[in-house]
Amino acid sequence: MTRQRIRRTLLTLTAVVATAVLATPAEAAPYCGITWGSQPEVGAGAAPAGAALQDVRAGRHACFDRLVVQVGHARGFSGYDVRYVPAVSEDGSGRPVPLRGGAAMQVIVRTADHDEAGRATYTPRSTVDVVSVRGFTTLRQVAWAGAFEGQATLGVGTRARLPFRVFTLAGPGSADARVVIDVAHRW
């Protein structure tokens, strides 16, 4: 091989490597600065005496969809378990809860399921669509999976298994609390 041919081969190889290095994008910044994951989020607290699920609401934000579960008489509340599951099951019966979307999220809130008179503490108007999420980017459905033995369960259908976070806030009433679940629009 001639010296000129070796030089041309080396220059070509250098150009290919340089192009590959320059074309490789730097590590992309997280979507909307979100650094959440998709692993289970658990608040290990128990429900204070008299704590009961009062309301379920949903909202849309620029980077995520939000589900809010309001618990009454629950100052300092932290009893929740939120995770992706293969399928959500009804409390008590174990029957599957059909959900729209590509992934199923189970939301358990530890609250009284019945009052002292044996009445359910929360009864949604619709068990299939507890709250409307029509037109949301990530949330596809929020379904009631029941309440049994000190917990209430919601099934949340999401577009896909996406990052989420869970936290609690003091509620609008001085003794109320809210469990907030934010599900990102994308990774």
C-alpha positions in Angstrom: 0.0 0.0 0.0 1.4 3.4 -0.9 1.9 6.2 1.5 -0.6 8.4 -0.2 -3.3 5.6 0.0 -2.6 5.1 3.7 -2.9 8.8 4.3 -6.2 9.0 2.4 -7.6 6.0 4.3 -6.6 7.6 7.6 -8.2 10.9 6.7 -11.4 9.1 5.7 -11.5 7.1 8.9 -10.9 10.3 10.9 -13.7 12.1 9.1 -16.1 9.2 9.8 -15.2 9.1 13.5 -15.5 12.9 13.8 -18.9 12.9 12.1 -20.1 10.1 14.4 -18.9 12.0 17.5 -20.4 15.3 16.5 -23.7 13.7 15.4 -24.2 12.0 18.7 -26.5 14.2 20.8 -25.4 15.3 24.2 -27.5 13.8 27.0 -30.9 15.2 26.6 -32.4 17.3 29.3 -35.4 15.7 31.1 -38.8 16.4 29.7 -40.0 19.6 31.5 -37.3 19.0 34.1 -39.2 16.0 35.3 -36.9 13.4 37.0 -39.6 11.1 38.4 -39.7 7.4 37.8 -42.4 4.8 37.4 -41.7 2.7 40.5 -44.2 2.3 43.3 -44.8 5.2 45.7 -45.9 4.3 49.2 -46.9 6.5 52.2 -46.7 4.2 55.1 -49.0 6.1 57.5 -52.4 4.8 58.7 -55.6 6.8 58.4 -56.5 8.8 61.4 -59.8 7.8 63.1 -62.7 9.1 61.1 -60.7 9.7 57.9 -62.8 9.2 54.8 -62.4 9.7 51.1 -64.5 12.7 50.2 -63.8 13.6 46.5 -61.7 12.8 43.5 -60.7 15.5 41.0 -58.4 15.7 37.9 -56.6 18.5 36.2 -54.4 19.1 33.2 -51.0 20.9 33.3 -48.5 21.7 30.7 -46.2 18.7 31.5 -48.4 16.3 33.4 -52.0 15.3 34.2 -53.0 15.4 37.9 -55.3 13.3 40.0 -56.3 14.6 43.5 -57.9 12.4 46.1 -59.4 14.4 49.0 -59.6 12.8 52.4 -61.6 14.4 55.1 -60.7 14.4 58.8 -57.2 13.4 58.0 -54.7 15.9 59.3 -51.2 14.6 58.8 -52.5 11.8 56.5 -50.0 9.8 54.6 -51.5 6.4 53.9 -51.3 5.6 50.2 -49.9 3.1 47.8 -49.6 4.0 44.1 -48.1 1.7 41.5 -48.4 0.3 38.0 -49.9 -3.2 38.0 -50.7 -5.7 35.2 -54.4 -5.3 36.2 -56.4 -3.5 38.9 -58.8 -5.7 40.9 -61.9 -4.8 42.8 -61.5 -4.7 46.6 -63.1 -7.6 48.3 -64.2 -9.6 45.2 -60.9 -9.6 43.2 -62.7 -9.1 39.9 -60.7 -7.3 37.3 -61.5 -3.6 36.7 -61.4 -2.9 32.9 -59.4 0.3 32.2 -58.8 2.3 29.0 -55.2 3.0 28.0 -51.9 1.2 27.6 -51.1 0.9 31.4 -53.0 0.3 34.6 -52.2 2.2 37.8 -53.6 1.1 41.1 -54.2 3.9 43.7 -54.9 2.7 47.2 -55.8 5.3 49.9 -56.0 4.0 53.5 -59.3 5.5 54.8 -62.4 4.2 56.6 -64.6 2.4 54.0 -67.8 2.5 56.1 -69.0 4.8 58.9 -70.3 3.7 62.3 -73.7 3.0 60.9 -72.3 0.7 58.2 -72.8 3.1 55.3 -70.1 3.5 52.6 -68.1 6.6 53.2 -67.7 7.4 49.5 -69.9 6.4 46.6 -69.0 7.8 43.2 -71.7 8.8 40.7 -70.1 6.4 38.2 -67.8 3.5 39.0 -66.5 3.4 35.4 -65.7 7.1 35.2 -65.2 8.5 38.7 -64.0 11.8 37.2 -63.9 12.8 33.6 -60.5 12.8 32.0 -61.7 13.2 28.4 -59.2 15.1 26.3 -56.3 14.6 28.8 -52.9 13.9 27.4 -51.9 11.0 29.8 -54.9 10.0 31.9 -57.5 7.8 30.0 -59.8 6.7 32.8 -60.3 6.8 36.6 -62.5 3.9 37.8 -63.7 2.9 41.2 -62.4 -0.5 42.4 -64.2 -0.3 45.7 -63.5 0.1 49.4 -62.9 -2.7 51.8 -61.1 -3.2 55.2 -59.8 0.3 55.6 -58.8 1.2 52.1 -60.3 2.7 49.0 -59.0 1.7 45.6 -59.1 3.5 42.3 -58.0 2.1 38.9 -56.3 4.7 36.7 -55.8 4.0 33.0 -52.9 5.9 31.5 -51.7 6.3 27.9 -48.6 4.3 28.7 -46.4 3.5 31.7 -45.1 7.0 32.3 -43.2 8.7 35.2 -45.3 9.8 38.1 -45.0 11.3 41.6 -47.2 11.3 44.6 -47.3 13.7 47.5 -49.8 14.9 50.2 -51.0 18.4 50.9 -53.2 19.9 53.6 -56.7 20.1 52.3 -59.0 23.1 51.9 -60.5 22.3 55.4 -58.2 22.5 58.4 -58.5 18.8 59.1 -58.5 17.6 55.4 -55.7 16.2 53.3 -55.2 15.5 49.6 -53.2 12.8 47.9 -51.8 14.2 44.7 -50.7 12.0 41.8 -49.0 13.6 38.8 -48.4 11.5 35.7 -46.0 13.0 33.1 -47.1 13.4 29.5 -43.9 11.6 28.4 -40.4 10.5 29.6 
